Amino acid sequence: MPLAHDTIVHNNIKRATQRILRQYLKTGLVDEDHTPFLGSAGPPANRRMDIVLPADAFPVTGYNDPTRQLLIMMDVTCFEAQVASRAQKTAAGPERCCRDQEAAKSTHYSGHYDQNCYKPATLAIGSFGSIGEQGWKLLEAVATEYASRMSVPGGARPKALTGIALARLRSALSAALHMAAADTSANGPVAATAAAAPARTQWACENCTLINDSDSGTCDACGEFQTADAARTQRQAAAADAILAMDIESDKKDALLWALCE
């Protein structure tokens, strides 16, 4: 049976998020894990978490508290911003719908997991690209961890590296969202049926930009092995340093930083 539109979008965003976490945190993760709810009333399979990260995934930030290194249980939720029930809130401010989604997830899981073992994190994304507060906090933590690992004496400042990483993360999620929406709207049941089959991870080679679907990590066109492109990141970060030092308004700095990462 063809998958529903919302399920296809959700799965696409979840896979993109997993790729981001593996690449920028250099850590493993568990997909669709029911372990956090083993002590909950009712069959554990009734509740599953989209992504569970190990306790040491955020050694610098702890995600939201560096003093409490706990497992991170992450739920991805995507919503259609322009449906009638959300249209008014979307017009007033898309972040309001994100807050509603985060609150609903908090209520859904409350009391069903051990708060001394797990930290919850909801990545709420609207169809127009809005991201909830918890999602932004997660992306900022990922970018900070990446900058901490990549910064070297005499190189770019961690703040610049964080800005570069955050822009890349946001762009990756935005691309995944729009690709999923385009596939479901343009191809309908065809896309849904294809999405039901096991999907191979796709990635873009940073050397020649070819889209690959091999699992080897080696680009089919240029043979480049995909590790973190430290040289490119350092060049961008050096340019970001110069932008941050400019005596211009903050919104103009933000625009220049986004353009640098496109």
Rosetta blueprint (number, residue, H / E / L):
1 M L
2 P L
3 L L
4 A L
5 H H
6 D H
7 T H
8 I H
9 V H
10 H H
11 N H
12 N H
13 I H
14 K H
15 R H
16 A H
17 T H
18 Q H
19 R H
20 I H
21 L H
22 R H
23 Q H
24 Y H
25 L H
26 K L
27 T L
28 G L
29 L L
30 V E
31 D E
32 E E
33 D E
34 H L
35 T H
36 P H
37 F H
38 L L
39 G L
40 S L
41 A L
42 G L
43 P L
44 P H
45 A H
46 N H
47 R L
48 R L
49 M E
50 D E
51 I E
52 V E
53 L E
54 P L
55 A L
56 D L
57 A L
58 F L
59 P L
60 V L
61 T L
62 G L
63 Y L
64 N L
65 D L
66 P L
67 T L
68 R L
69 Q L
70 L L
71 L E
72 I E
73 M E
74 M E
75 D E
76 V E
77 T E
78 C E
79 F E
80 E L
81 A L
82 Q L
83 V L
84 A H
85 S H
86 R H
87 A H
88 Q H
89 K H
90 T H
91 A H
92 A H
93 G L
94 P H
95 E H
96 R H
97 C H
98 C H
99 R H
100 D H
101 Q H
102 E H
103 A H
104 A H
105 K H
106 S H
107 T H
108 H H
109 Y H
110 S L
111 G L
112 H L
113 Y L
114 D L
115 Q L
116 N L
117 C L
118 Y E
119 K E
120 P E
121 A E
122 T E
123 L E
124 A E
125 I E
126 G E
127 S L
128 F L
129 G L
130 S L
131 I E
132 G L
133 E H
134 Q H
135 G H
136 W H
137 K H
138 L H
139 L H
140 E H
141 A H
142 V H
143 A H
144 T H
145 E H
146 Y H
147 A H
148 S H
149 R H
150 M H
151 S L
152 V L
153 P L
154 G L
155 G L
156 A L
157 R L
158 P H
159 K H
160 A H
161 L H
162 T H
163 G H
164 I H
165 A H
166 L H
167 A H
168 R H
169 L H
170 R H
171 S H
172 A H
173 L H
174 S H
175 A H
176 A H
177 L H
178 H H
179 M H
180 A H
181 A H
182 A H
183 D H
184 T H
185 S H
186 A H
187 N H
188 G L
189 P H
190 V H
191 A H
192 A H
193 T H
194 A H
195 A H
196 A H
197 A L
198 P L
199 A L
200 R L
201 T L
202 Q L
203 W E
204 A E
205 C L
206 E L
207 N L
208 C L
209 T L
210 L L
211 I E
212 N E
213 D L
214 S L
215 D L
216 S L
217 G L
218 T E
219 C L
220 D L
221 A L
222 C L
223 G L
224 E L
225 F E
226 Q L
227 T L
228 A L
229 D L
230 A H
231 A H
232 R H
233 T H
234 Q H
235 R H
236 Q H
237 A H
238 A H
239 A H
240 A H
241 D H
242 A H
243 I H
244 L H
245 A L
246 M L
247 D L
248 I L
249 E L
250 S H
251 D H
252 K H
253 K H
254 D H
255 A H
256 L H
257 L H
258 W H
259 A H
260 L H
261 C H
262 E L
